[in-house]
Amino acid sequence: MAKPAFLITIDTEGDNLWQKTSDLTTENARYLPRFQALCEKYGFKPVYLTNYEMAIDPFYIEFARDVIARNTAEIGMHLHAWNSPPLTALTDDDWRYKPYLIEYSDDVMKQKVSFITKLLEDTFQIKMVSHRAGRWAFDERYAALLIEHGYLVDCSVTPKVNWCGAKGNPGGNGGTDYSRFPTHAYFMDTNNIAQEGNSSLLEVPMSIQYKHSAFLNSIKTGYDKLRGKVRSPSVNWLRPMNGNVETMQQVVEKTLAEGSDYVEYMLHSSEYMPGGSPTFKTEQDIEQLYQDLEMLFSWLQPRVTGMTLAEYYQMKKGSVQAG
């Protein structure tokens, strides 16, 4: 491949799930065609990683069927354990705590993965092959379940980031610690998802770079330890945050300079709607977002090749076989 891949991943889910409420709406589905049109303008192909409430939204179903028919995007799976059937209470208020799927029993995990996979495949009449875990929480059991259900690609790993301080179940151990995971794409070892192995599941980690030098990070980490705090060093993601085009470009440049054959962008579907997230609250914020995206995408276009996760998987599998 002459140019690195540009992978656009969208956590496609209900409106403003940052709020601790069970009043779930899916209005943001109506704002996705504008983003899709922008991607098509530049020849990019988003992956809409779809959770339960969006998979039953009539507008989203129509939108997704259209992009599938035109081969201009991919539909994958995204699972929020607290509201994805079959519902099994884990805490005294799952909507408040939003427990991780990996905090449930093996049996409940399997039931939830089976249900959402079947729902998506029946609704869209395609095989689900791409996945991202809800709240980025992943483990070996989860990886094995994905393989069992025929998934080929996961993109839950966030290198350099430790989610242990982010609680799901208040009595649990928090999220997954990715601080020592690979930054490049790799076929996972299902006995240890932090290392390469011989499984059929390709991990495609998010494009994330440290904000500061290794020296400064070590000082900050030492200071946090003295204060009794465990925190990840500050990082920048390939993710819009209102006026951060230059930062996103730096993440791309650093990632490619390290030899990566892809860069991976993410955002939540609700962030394309005014008031759908804490970041983009007003129509003016959304217009700023689209100005930033025009700048980023026009800068990226000559440097990258747009592809879906499924297409990237086929490319990687081909290169492994050729090697």
NUDO-165025 format. One record per residue (C-alpha): residue in one letter; residue number from 1; x negated, y, z negated. Coordinates in pm, whole numbers. Example, Ala and Ser with C-alpha at 12.3 -4.5 7.8 and 13.67 -1.06 7.14 Angstrom:
R guti sekol      x      y      z
R    A     1  -1230   -450   -780
R    S     2  -1367   -106   -714
***
This chain:
R guti sekol      x      y      z
R    M     1      0      0      0
R    A     2   -152    331    109
R    K     3     29    539   -152
R    P     4    128    460   -511
R    A     5    493    384   -585
R    F     6    724    640   -740
R    L     7    975    465   -964
R    I     8   1279    660  -1086
R    T     9   1452    496  -1382
R    I    10   1778    628  -1522
R    D    11   1922    498  -1850
R    T    12   2282    504  -1729
R    E    13   2500    536  -2035
R    G    14   2775    734  -2210
R    D    15   2776   1105  -2286
R    N    16   2550   1241  -2563
R    L    17   2474    919  -2749
R    W    18   2243   1124  -2972
R    Q    19   2556   1219  -3166
R    K    20   2656    984  -3447
R    T    21   3009    926  -3326
R    S    22   3221    643  -3190
R    D    23   3409    882  -2957
R    L    24   3252    748  -2638
R    T    25   3305    922  -2303
R    T    26   3149    869  -1959
R    E    27   3204   1203  -1787
R    N    28   2839   1213  -1682
R    A    29   2910    954  -1410
R    R    30   3060   1240  -1206
R    Y    31   2730   1429  -1213
R    L    32   2520   1147  -1068
R    P    33   2599   1206   -696
R    R    34   2411   1538   -709
R    F    35   2098   1368   -843
R    Q    36   2135   1083   -595
R    A    37   2155   1331   -307
R    L    38   1836   1502   -428
R    C    39   1654   1167   -439
R    E    40   1770   1079    -89
R    K    41   1652   1417     38
R    Y    42   1296   1319    -56
R    G    43   1323    950     33
R    F    44   1323    831   -330
R    K    45   1535    542   -462
R    P    46   1655    561   -824
R    V    47   1719    262  -1046
R    Y    48   2037    308  -1250
R    L    49   1988     86  -1557
R    T    50   2352     45  -1651
R    N    51   2509    -23  -1989
R    Y    52   2854   -149  -2088
R    E    53   3063    169  -2095
R    M    54   2933    282  -1756
R    A    55   2984    -63  -1604
R    I    56   3358    -29  -1669
R    D    57   3390    338  -1562
R    P    58   3590    351  -1233
R    F    59   3402    653  -1092
R    Y    60   3063    498  -1167
R    I    61   3167    165  -1018
R    E    62   3260    338   -691
R    F    63   2936    542   -693
R    A    64   2719    235   -761
R    R    65   2888     22   -495
R    D    66   2820    298   -242
R    V    67   2446    328   -316
R    I    68   2413    -52   -311
R    A    69   2587    -69     28
R    R    70   2356    199    169
R    N    71   2043     54      2
R    T    72   1958    394   -143
R    A    73   1933    289   -510
R    E    74   1920    -14   -736
R    I    75   2154   -112  -1019
R    G    76   1991   -277  -1319
R    M    77   2086   -360  -1677
R    H    78   2057   -155  -1998
R    L    79   2194   -287  -2327
R    H    80   2305    -94  -2634
R    A    81   2362   -366  -2890
R    W    82   2599   -173  -3116
R    N    83   2876   -134  -2858
R    S    84   2808   -404  -2597
R    P    85   3040   -708  -2634
R    P    86   3073   -944  -2802
R    L    87   3085   -706  -3099
R    T    88   2928   -835  -3420
R    A    89   2882   -592  -3710
R    L    90   2522   -575  -3829
R    T    91   2545   -275  -4065
R    D    92   2830   -101  -4247
R    D    93   2844    155  -3960
R    D    94   2681     37  -3637
R    W    95   2789    351  -3449
R    R    96   2598    561  -3697
R    Y    97   2282    350  -3719
R    K    98   2276    212  -3362
R    P    99   2089   -111  -3448
R    Y   100   1847   -263  -3201
R    L   101   1935   -580  -3013
R    I   102   1619   -742  -3153
R    E   103   1766   -704  -3505
R    Y   104   2048   -950  -3428
R    S   105   2034  -1330  -3446
R    D   106   1909  -1531  -3148
R    D   107   2263  -1647  -3076
R    V   108   2415  -1297  -3076
R    M   109   2129  -1166  -2861
R    K   110   2195  -1438  -2604
R    Q   111   2571  -1375  -2603
R    K   112   2522  -1002  -2545
R    V   113   2268  -1047  -2264
R    S   114   2490  -1310  -2100
R    F   115   2802  -1091  -2121
R    I   116   2655   -771  -1976
R    T   117   2466   -960  -1704
R    K   118   2783  -1138  -1590
R    L   119   2987   -816  -1606
R    L   120   2737   -626  -1388
R    E   121   2694   -911  -1139
R    D   122   3069   -970  -1107
R    T   123   3140   -597  -1072
R    F   124   2872   -520   -814
R    Q   125   2834   -862   -648
R    I   126   2454   -856   -669
R    K   127   2196  -1036   -881
R    M   128   2064   -831  -1172
R    V   129   1683   -833  -1164
R    S   130   1576   -510  -1344
R    H   131   1621   -419  -1709
R    R   132   1539   -171  -1984
R    A   133   1613   -233  -2351
R    G   134   1836      5  -2544
R    R   135   1630    238  -2764
R    W   136   1314     83  -2614
R    A   137   1325   -214  -2858
R    F   138   1177   -532  -2708
R    D   139   1024   -857  -2833
R    E   140    929  -1208  -2722
R    R   141   1281  -1347  -2776
R    Y   142   1426  -1073  -2557
R    A   143   1170  -1138  -2282
R    A   144   1256  -1510  -2283
R    L   145   1629  -1429  -2255
R    L   146   1568  -1204  -1954
R    I   147   1373  -1479  -1779
R    E   148   1649  -1730  -1862
R    H   149   1904  -1499  -1696
R    G   150   1695  -1447  -1383
R    Y   151   1556  -1099  -1445
R    L   152   1228  -1020  -1271
R    V   153   1133   -673  -1401
R    D   154   1141   -502  -1740
R    C   155   1050   -138  -1807
R    S   156   1098   -113  -2185
R    V   157    732    -65  -2281
R    T   158    630    291  -2377
R    P   159    249    279  -2408
R    K   160     87    484  -2684
R    V   161    421    512  -2871
R    N   162    508    345  -3203
R    W   163    884    328  -3269
R    C   164    853    159  -3610
R    G   165    952    483  -3781
R    A   166   1276    501  -3580
R    K   167   1527    292  -3772
R    G   168   1816     92  -3633
R    N   169   1943   -120  -3919
R    P   170   1846     89  -4225
R    G   171   1721   -231  -4390
R    G   172   1517   -331  -4085
R    N   173   1163   -272  -3964
R    G   174   1241     -6  -3705
R    G   175   1160    -24  -3335
R    T   176    871   -178  -3142
R    D   177    511    -60  -3179
R    Y   178    373    -14  -2825
R    S   179     63    180  -2929
R    R   180   -175    -96  -2810
R    F   181     19   -224  -2508
R    P   182   -117   -208  -2151
R    T   183    -48    103  -1946
R    H   184    -45    -82  -1613
R    A   185    211   -325  -1468
R    Y   186    155   -686  -1577
R    F   187    324  -1023  -1581
R    M   188    404  -1081  -1948
R    D   189    290  -1354  -2182
R    T   190    621  -1462  -2340
R    N   191    434  -1566  -2655
R    N   192    283  -1218  -2687
R    I   193    449   -944  -2481
R    A   194    153   -710  -2545
R    Q   195    -69   -912  -2314
R    E   196    -78  -1050  -1963
R    G   197     42  -1404  -1902
R    N   198    186  -1638  -1642
R    S   199    558  -1568  -1682
R    S   200    783  -1454  -1398
R    L   201    869  -1129  -1582
R    L   202    685   -820  -1458
R    E   203    649   -543  -1715
R    V   204    634   -191  -1568
R    P   205    544     44  -1857
R    M   206    653    407  -1863
R    S   207    407    674  -1743
R    I   208    294    836  -2068
R    Q   209    -25   1029  -2148
R    Y   210   -172   1167  -2471
R    K   211   -130   1541  -2516
R    H   212   -466   1570  -2692
R    S   213   -816   1417  -2670
R    A   214   -902   1090  -2845
R    F   215  -1109   1290  -3096
R    L   216   -824   1523  -3186
R    N   217   -581   1231  -3204
R    S   218   -808   1051  -3454
R    I   219   -820   1362  -3675
R    K   220   -442   1402  -3662
R    T   221   -387   1032  -3736
R    G   222   -625   1048  -4033
R    Y   223   -446   1354  -4168
R    D   224   -108   1179  -4134
R    K   225   -240    876  -4324
R    L   226   -356   1101  -4611
R    R   227     -2   1238  -4628
R    G   228    142    885  -4627
R    K   229    293    917  -4280
R    V   230    264    680  -3987
R    R   231    318    861  -3659
R    S   232    220    810  -3298
R    P   233    -17   1067  -3148
R    S   234    166   1334  -2946
R    V   235    236   1229  -2588
R    N   236    375   1364  -2262
R    W   237    612   1153  -2052
R    L   238    700   1175  -1684
R    R   239   1033   1310  -1798
R    P   240   1194   1655  -1751
R    M   241   1217   1861  -2071
R    N   242   1326   2204  -1943
R    G   243   1051   2392  -1762
R    N   244    776   2128  -1790
R    V   245    691   2074  -1421
R    E   246    320   2138  -1475
R    T   247    308   1888  -1762
R    M   248    481   1623  -1551
R    Q   249    233   1684  -1269
R    Q   250    -54   1636  -1517
R    V   251     96   1304  -1631
R    V   252    113   1192  -1266
R    E   253   -244   1301  -1193
R    K   254   -390   1137  -1505
R    T   255   -196    815  -1449
R    L   256   -309    785  -1087
R    A   257   -667    883  -1178
R    E   258   -671    582  -1414
R    G   259   -606    359  -1113
R    S   260   -233    295  -1151
R    D   261    -47    193   -834
R    Y   262    275    357   -957
R    V   263    418    640  -1165
R    E   264    748    598  -1351
R    Y   265    998    874  -1424
R    M   266   1289    842  -1664
R    L   267   1590   1037  -1783
R    H   268   1932    949  -1923
R    S   269   2231    981  -1693
R    S   270   2398   1211  -1947
R    E   271   2109   1458  -1918
R    Y   272   2228   1558  -1570
R    M   273   2551   1693  -1724
R    P   274   2585   2019  -1922
R    G   275   2628   1928  -2289
R    G   276   2559   1560  -2225
R    S   277   2238   1569  -2431
R    P   278   2053   1788  -2682
R    T   279   1806   1896  -2410
R    F   280   2034   2031  -2137
R    K   281   2324   2202  -2312
R    T   282   2449   2455  -2058
R    E   283   2509   2484  -1684
R    Q   284   2206   2716  -1676
R    D   285   1995   2436  -1829
R    I   286   2114   2199  -1557
R    E   287   2026   2449  -1283
R    Q   288   1679   2484  -1438
R    L   289   1651   2104  -1439
R    Y   290   1729   2085  -1068
R    Q   291   1482   2366   -991
R    D   292   1217   2166  -1178
R    L   293   1312   1846   -995
R    E   294   1290   2017   -655
R    M   295    941   2138   -743
R    L   296    830   1800   -879
R    F   297    979   1592   -596
R    S   298    845   1819   -319
R    W   299    498   1802   -483
R    L   300    521   1424   -521
R    Q   301    658   1339   -176
R    P   302    328   1342     18
R    R   303    148   1159   -265
R    V   304    380    862   -328
R    T   305    617    606   -176
R    G   306    966    590   -326
R    M   307   1083    242   -419
R    T   308   1308     56   -660
R    L   309   1184   -171   -938
R    A   310   1294   -474   -734
R    E   311   1093   -351   -434
R    Y   312    791   -281   -654
R    Y   313    819   -634   -797
R    Q   314    812   -785   -449
R    M   315    504   -579   -366
R    K   316    325   -690   -684
R    K   317    422  -1052   -637
R    G   318    293  -1040   -280
R    S   319    -40   -891   -389
R    V   320    -82  -1158   -660
R    Q   321    -14  -1435   -407
R    A   322   -251  -1276   -154
R    G   323   -519  -1250   -421
***
